[in-house]
Amino acid sequence: NTVVLFTRYGLGDGPEDLQRTLAVKFLTLTLESGQLPARILCYTAGVRLACTGSPVLDQLKELTARGVELVLCKTCLDTYNLAGEVQVGIVGGMGDILVSLQQAGKVISL
């Protein structure tokens, strides 16, 4: 019952290109490992990962096809004017994110 939390448009605090490269690598290796999280939650800039132009769309689509629930913060999408750009996942609220975090056996924040 693992939840992965993305709050950035990538991983870490390095240069933006490196952050995106690491996100691609992390999600690709997650798929290859076969040990998939129950959910991936995205809020703040993390919602950009599920939108048009994201370098990880293919990985996120494959994860959802394999049963991983991807939840995107509606308030964040609205704030970034990205509601019409969502390519994968379901749009939820902070309440959905809170419940997922409370029910998780383990939370990995990236």
Secondary structure by P-SEA (a helix, b strand, c coil): cbbbbbcccccccccaaaaaaaaaaaaaaaaaacccccbbbbcccccccccccccaaaaaaaaaaabbbbbbbaaaaaaacccccccbbbbbcaaaaaaaaaaccccccc
